[in-house]
Amino acid sequence: MTLDYNPRPSMGERINDLVDAALTGERDNETPRDYLGASRLGVPCERALQFEFAQAPKDEGSDFSGQVLRIFEIGHRLEDLAIRWLRAAGINLVTQKPDDGSQRPRRQFGFSVAGGRIRGHVDGIIMGAPAALGLRTPALWECKTMNARNWRACVKDGVAISKPVYAAQIAIYQAYMEPVVPGISEAPALFTAINKDTAELHHELVPFDVALAQRMSDRAVRILQATDAGELLSRIAQSRDFYECRFCSYADRCWRQNK
């Protein structure tokens, strides 16, 4: 005789299930983004960005799990800590617009172009720093959290080589934030990377890459124009086995197309 034994989930497992259900519920209730986020423009595949901008349904099972959502939230909290640490070091780091006297909550610095169809929100603006650091201001500040392997690669090779998506984000922010904060494109941005495994910090000055910013701006326009015209941009690969496609949330949708 074979007995089917299905032990009841432990209390800890049930708590985790409830936590993850709450987080996924919060995500599902968020207002969909109706613009092309500047932080995403460095993603290699333009068609994937087009699907994202058009709010195309993702492939079944490709939504972030509760655990991944927890990882994202931990990253946001670590960025809050980095802000406190830099301010404690004497850096005048501004993360919200000045109070305008209205009842509205203070807002994050950002920009909106192309009729609001391209937008971005920056982590902070450095308005001053101890003279010993030699930082030019005002300067863009961007912060990312990484596991130890990615953090070491960033330290070794720099953000432009190890994390080109982040480098593209920095360049487009420096370009489009210039009307908001005059002079910000003239000073190198300060990029901070936090090692989530060890709490080590890496700080890197990133000069404004005009050519990269222009390429990303052109890409954004291309995505908007193609979407408006109902045209699909080219895939990044000739085969679905390509590594970028294996991790894409739109792979099924993309490769069902005839072109």
Secondary structure, DSSP 8 states (H G I E B T S, - for coil): ----------HHHHHHHHHHHHHHHHHHHS----SEEGGGTT-S-HHHHHHHHTT----TT-S--HHHHHHHHHHHHHHHHHHHHHHHTT-EEE-B----SSSS---B-EEEETTTTEEEE-SEEEEE--GGG---SSEEEEEEEE-HHHHHHHHHH-HHHH-HHHHHHHHHHHHHTTTTSTTTTTS-EEEEEEETTT--EEEEEE---HHHHHHHHHHHHHHHHHHHTT-----S-SSTTSHHHHT-TTHHHHHHS--
